[in-house]
Amino acid sequence: MIESPLLATTRTRLLSHPLYASLRTLDDVRVFMAHHVFAVWDFMSLLKALQHGLTGLTLPWRPVGDPTVRRFVNELVLGEESDVDPRGGSISHFELYLDAMREAGADVGPITRLIDALRGGASLDDAFAKAEAPPSAETFVRHTFRIIEDGPLHRVAAAFTLGREDVIPGMFVALVDELDRRHPGRLGLFRAYLERHIALDTDEHGPIARRMLAQTCADDPTKLDDAERVGVDVLRARLALWDGTLAAVRERPVSAR
């Protein structure tokens, strides 16, 4: 496992961010979801970049890379893109999150406009121009896509593992416990989403992602150092997203909070 004092310190800052304690009302949670959904969405692009680079997706098909790594990636895609829907059937985690936002009354307009624009063939820049997304969320997504576009794969794997899979359970544990008690009947799907991530990332996806990162670095000291830097950088990007989300929560009138 890649680790360093800087990586550990940055992770601790993220896990102790004041945003968690600031989500006191249903409206606070709605603001959080309207920002966080962009991180839920661009997570899939990180995963798809790994699938594209580490598995056979070209036609005619040919085997690519290490079959063990291929299995790691495909198991991750199966869980994230077509998980068990708590209401029955199958659903991606992004689609489940959108449903949770609708149940909670959160604003799905910006993320929906972004997706609709991309479906219509718009570039990411043009899609964001139409989306009117929260600025901190747009900055976070653009940071993610710089990693994807610049490659190489060990950097994408580091962003995915050290900046996402390895810290998501700890972040979400801080949110789950009292949400249903405070807002009965409004956050059932959000709770299901959070608890599913805690279970998968702790027991399955986290260990798989760490093995995948180890395989892509292949004990190369240069790649390992580079992966550690990417991990710190992605955690700092998440800190900036959380700072922007907290500012949006605090900007609401005191009477409303």
Backbone torsions as a table, in degrees:
resi	resn	phi	psi	omega
1	MET	NA	130.4	177.5
2	ILE	-73.2	129.6	179.9
3	GLU	-153.4	151.5	176.7
4	SER	-158.7	159.9	177.3
5	PRO	-57.7	-38.7	-178.9
6	LEU	-67.3	-41.9	178.5
7	LEU	-62.8	-44.1	-179.6
8	ALA	-65.0	-41.7	180.0
9	THR	-64.9	-42.8	180.0
10	THR	-65.6	-40.0	177.1
11	ARG	-62.3	-42.2	179.1
12	THR	-62.3	-40.7	176.8
13	ARG	-59.9	-40.4	-179.3
14	LEU	-67.2	-43.7	-176.7
15	LEU	-71.7	-17.9	179.7
16	SER	-109.7	18.9	-177.3
17	HIS	-62.0	140.5	-178.8
18	PRO	-67.0	-9.7	179.5
19	LEU	-56.8	-42.8	-174.2
20	TYR	-58.1	-46.4	-178.0
21	ALA	-72.6	-12.6	-177.9
22	SER	-88.9	-8.0	-178.9
23	LEU	-86.3	79.6	-172.0
24	ARG	-100.3	-23.5	-177.2
25	THR	-124.0	166.9	178.0
26	LEU	-61.8	-37.9	177.8
27	ASP	-64.4	-35.5	175.8
28	ASP	-60.7	-44.2	-179.8
29	VAL	-64.4	-37.8	177.9
30	ARG	-61.5	-42.1	177.5
31	VAL	-62.5	-45.0	178.3
32	PHE	-57.0	-47.7	-176.4
33	MET	-64.7	-37.9	-179.2
34	ALA	-65.2	-24.9	174.4
35	HIS	-87.8	-48.0	-171.8
36	HIS	-66.6	-27.5	-177.2
37	VAL	-58.3	-27.9	179.2
38	PHE	-69.8	-32.6	175.2
39	ALA	-72.8	-34.0	174.9
40	VAL	-63.0	-40.8	-178.5
41	TRP	-70.3	-49.5	-173.2
42	ASP	-73.5	-16.6	171.9
43	PHE	-56.0	-39.8	-179.3
44	MET	-67.1	-31.4	177.4
45	SER	-69.4	-36.9	172.4
46	LEU	-58.8	-47.0	-178.3
47	LEU	-65.0	-41.2	-180.0
48	LYS	-67.8	-32.7	175.4
49	ALA	-63.3	-39.5	177.0
50	LEU	-66.5	-43.1	178.6
51	GLN	-62.1	-40.2	-179.4
52	HIS	-65.9	-37.0	-176.3
53	GLY	-86.7	-23.5	-171.1
54	LEU	-113.3	-4.9	178.6
55	THR	-130.4	170.6	-179.2
56	GLY	-86.0	105.4	180.0
57	LEU	-119.7	2.5	179.8
58	THR	-90.4	160.0	176.2
59	LEU	-119.6	133.3	-7.4
60	PRO	-61.6	148.5	-177.3
61	TRP	-67.9	146.9	170.7
62	ARG	-146.2	150.1	178.9
63	PRO	-66.3	139.8	-177.1
64	VAL	-125.9	130.8	169.5
65	GLY	62.0	-154.2	-175.5
66	ASP	-83.4	125.8	-179.2
67	PRO	-62.2	-28.5	176.7
68	THR	-65.8	-43.1	177.1
69	VAL	-64.8	-40.8	177.4
70	ARG	-56.9	-42.7	-179.9
71	ARG	-65.0	-42.3	177.7
72	PHE	-54.8	-51.2	-175.0
73	VAL	-64.9	-44.4	-177.7
74	ASN	-66.5	-32.7	175.1
75	GLU	-66.0	-39.6	177.5
76	LEU	-64.6	-44.1	-179.9
77	VAL	-62.8	-42.5	179.6
78	LEU	-56.4	-46.8	-177.5
79	GLY	-70.4	-37.5	-175.1
80	GLU	-83.1	-34.8	-172.6
81	GLU	-94.1	-21.5	-176.2
82	SER	-150.3	56.7	-179.6
83	ASP	-77.1	173.4	176.6
84	VAL	-72.1	125.3	175.9
85	ASP	-75.8	127.1	-179.9
86	PRO	-59.8	-15.4	178.2
87	ARG	-99.7	4.2	-177.4
88	GLY	108.3	148.3	179.9
89	GLY	86.6	-156.0	-178.7
90	SER	-127.2	154.0	-178.6
91	ILE	-162.8	148.3	172.8
92	SER	-78.2	157.7	178.6
93	HIS	-64.9	-32.6	177.2
94	PHE	-64.8	-46.0	179.8
95	GLU	-65.2	-36.9	175.9
96	LEU	-63.1	-39.3	179.6
97	TYR	-65.4	-41.1	176.8
98	LEU	-60.4	-42.7	178.0
99	ASP	-63.0	-38.7	178.0
100	ALA	-65.0	-37.3	176.9
101	MET	-63.5	-43.2	180.0
102	ARG	-64.0	-41.0	178.4
103	GLU	-61.7	-38.6	-178.3
104	ALA	-80.8	-13.5	-176.5
105	GLY	83.8	20.0	178.5
106	ALA	-78.0	158.5	-176.5
107	ASP	-79.6	110.0	177.3
108	VAL	-95.2	2.1	-175.9
109	GLY	-57.0	-53.8	-177.3
110	PRO	-60.5	-47.6	-178.0
111	ILE	-68.4	-34.7	177.8
112	THR	-66.7	-41.6	177.9
113	ARG	-64.3	-37.3	177.7
114	LEU	-62.0	-49.3	-178.2
115	ILE	-64.2	-43.1	-180.0
116	ASP	-61.6	-41.2	179.1
117	ALA	-64.9	-41.9	178.4
118	LEU	-64.9	-39.0	176.4
119	ARG	-62.0	-31.9	179.9
120	GLY	-81.2	2.6	176.5
121	GLY	97.3	5.9	-179.7
122	ALA	-69.5	151.3	171.3
123	SER	-72.4	168.0	178.8
124	LEU	-62.1	-39.3	178.2
125	ASP	-61.0	-47.7	-179.1
126	ASP	-66.8	-36.9	179.4
127	ALA	-64.1	-40.9	178.2
128	PHE	-68.1	-32.8	177.2
129	ALA	-62.2	-32.7	179.6
130	LYS	-86.2	-24.4	-170.8
131	ALA	-75.0	-32.2	-172.6
132	GLU	56.3	49.6	-178.6
133	ALA	-76.7	156.8	172.5
134	PRO	-56.4	134.9	-175.8
135	PRO	-55.7	-41.3	-178.6
136	SER	-67.2	-32.2	177.6
137	ALA	-70.0	-41.8	177.6
138	GLU	-62.5	-43.2	178.6
139	THR	-60.3	-40.9	179.7
140	PHE	-62.6	-47.1	-179.0
141	VAL	-63.2	-41.9	-179.7
142	ARG	-63.5	-36.4	175.9
143	HIS	-61.9	-43.7	178.6
144	THR	-59.4	-45.0	-175.9
145	PHE	-73.4	-24.4	172.5
146	ARG	-64.0	-39.8	177.6
147	ILE	-64.9	-44.1	-179.5
148	ILE	-62.2	-45.6	-174.4
149	GLU	-74.9	-30.6	-178.1
150	ASP	-82.3	-22.7	-177.3
151	GLY	50.1	-168.6	-7.8
152	PRO	-74.3	-176.8	-169.3
153	LEU	-65.6	-31.2	-179.1
154	HIS	-66.9	-26.6	176.5
155	ARG	-73.1	-40.7	176.1
156	VAL	-63.4	-43.2	178.9
157	ALA	-62.9	-36.8	178.2
158	ALA	-67.1	-42.2	177.6
159	ALA	-61.9	-41.9	-178.9
160	PHE	-66.4	-45.3	-172.7
161	THR	-83.6	-54.7	-174.5
162	LEU	-78.8	-29.4	-177.7
163	GLY	-97.8	-10.3	-177.6
164	ARG	-129.4	-75.6	-171.7
165	GLU	-60.0	-34.0	-172.8
166	ASP	-79.2	-14.4	-176.8
167	VAL	-120.7	-16.2	-176.6
168	ILE	-58.0	-44.2	180.0
169	PRO	-57.2	-45.4	-179.1
170	GLY	-63.3	-38.7	178.7
171	MET	-64.9	-42.8	-172.6
172	PHE	-78.7	-27.7	174.8
173	VAL	-56.6	-37.1	-179.2
174	ALA	-66.0	-20.2	-177.0
175	LEU	-97.8	-27.5	-164.7
176	VAL	-72.8	-45.2	-159.6
177	ASP	-53.3	-45.2	-172.4
178	GLU	-106.5	1.7	-174.4
179	LEU	-61.9	-49.7	-179.0
180	ASP	-65.8	-36.9	179.8
181	ARG	-63.7	-39.5	-177.8
182	ARG	-77.0	-32.4	-173.0
183	HIS	-134.3	66.1	-176.6
184	PRO	-60.8	133.4	175.3
185	GLY	84.4	-5.5	-177.9
186	ARG	-110.2	-15.1	-172.8
187	LEU	-130.5	25.7	-178.5
188	GLY	-62.3	-44.1	179.5
189	LEU	-70.5	-34.5	177.2
190	PHE	-64.5	-43.1	177.6
191	ARG	-62.0	-42.0	178.7
192	ALA	-61.1	-41.4	178.0
193	TYR	-61.9	-48.4	-177.7
194	LEU	-63.5	-45.6	-177.5
195	GLU	-66.6	-34.7	177.6
196	ARG	-64.9	-41.4	178.2
197	HIS	-65.6	-41.4	178.6
198	ILE	-59.2	-45.9	-178.2
199	ALA	-66.2	-49.2	-176.5
200	LEU	-67.5	-44.9	-174.1
201	ASP	-72.4	-28.9	179.2
202	THR	-78.1	-45.2	-170.3
203	ASP	-96.6	-28.2	-172.2
204	GLU	-126.0	-66.1	-170.7
205	HIS	-66.3	-38.6	178.7
206	GLY	-58.7	-54.2	178.0
207	PRO	-60.3	-39.6	178.5
208	ILE	-62.5	-45.0	-178.4
209	ALA	-62.7	-39.1	179.6
210	ARG	-66.5	-38.0	177.1
211	ARG	-67.8	-38.1	177.5
212	MET	-63.6	-42.8	178.7
213	LEU	-62.8	-41.8	178.3
214	ALA	-61.4	-39.5	180.0
215	GLN	-66.6	-41.2	-177.1
216	THR	-72.3	-28.2	176.7
217	CYS	-81.6	-28.9	173.7
218	ALA	52.6	39.4	178.0
219	ASP	59.4	20.5	176.6
220	ASP	-81.6	115.7	-176.5
221	PRO	-56.7	-36.4	179.4
222	THR	-65.7	-44.4	178.7
223	LYS	-66.9	-38.5	179.3
224	LEU	-63.9	-43.0	177.3
225	ASP	-64.2	-42.1	179.6
226	ASP	-63.7	-41.9	179.5
227	ALA	-62.0	-40.1	178.4
228	GLU	-63.0	-41.8	178.9
229	ARG	-64.0	-41.5	178.4
230	VAL	-63.1	-42.0	178.8
231	GLY	-58.0	-45.8	178.5
232	VAL	-62.6	-43.0	-178.0
233	ASP	-62.1	-41.9	-179.5
234	VAL	-68.9	-39.2	176.7
235	LEU	-63.5	-38.1	177.0
236	ARG	-66.4	-36.2	176.4
237	ALA	-63.9	-38.5	177.1
238	ARG	-67.1	-38.9	175.9
239	LEU	-58.7	-41.7	178.4
240	ALA	-65.3	-38.3	175.6
241	LEU	-62.9	-43.8	179.0
242	TRP	-65.0	-37.7	176.7
243	ASP	-61.3	-44.4	179.2
244	GLY	-65.6	-38.6	178.2
245	THR	-65.7	-44.1	178.9
246	LEU	-61.6	-41.3	178.4
247	ALA	-61.2	-40.0	179.2
248	ALA	-66.6	-37.8	176.6
249	VAL	-63.5	-44.5	-176.3
250	ARG	-74.4	-20.0	179.3
251	GLU	-73.0	-18.3	178.0
252	ARG	-65.9	145.6	-178.5
253	PRO	-54.1	143.8	-179.6
254	VAL	-56.8	-39.2	-178.6
255	SER	-62.9	-31.0	179.7
256	ALA	-80.0	-17.7	-177.0
257	ARG	-98.4	NA	NA
